[in-house]
Amino acid sequence: MRDAEICVLADANALVGSELSQAIGPRGAAKQCDNGSLWHGFLLDHGLSLPATFLGEDARSQATWQNGDGASARRIDYIALSERL
């Protein structure tokens, strides 16, 4: 699979960033949750990375979900790309 061009659009419900790797960078970092650990492992197993974690500003500006009253926002959805893209 590492030789393939892959783009994954994921409603992962996962927080990542406290554990860095070639798949996940420091931008918009959050404390990695259980779903984040599973997602991180999937990315590493399949040679994928999250470009948004290597580029951009703080987590608030990268939020993909916001609660109803707007008091909390998080990045929990992702675009993952293979090394070839």
Stockholm file with secondary structure:
# STOCKHOLM 1.0

chainA/1-85         MRDAEICVLADANALVGSELSQAIGPRGAAKQCDNGSLWHGFLLDHGLSLPATFLGEDARSQATWQNGDGASARRIDYIALSERL
#=GR chainA/1-85 SS CTTSCCEEEECCCCCCBSSCCSSCCSTTCBCCCHHHHHHHHHHHHTTEECGGGTSSSCTGGGCSEECTTSSCEECCCEEEEETTC
#=GC SS_cons        CTTSCCEEEECCCCCCBSSCCSSCCSTTCBCCCHHHHHHHHHHHHTTEECGGGTSSSCTGGGCSEECTTSSCEECCCEEEEETTC
//
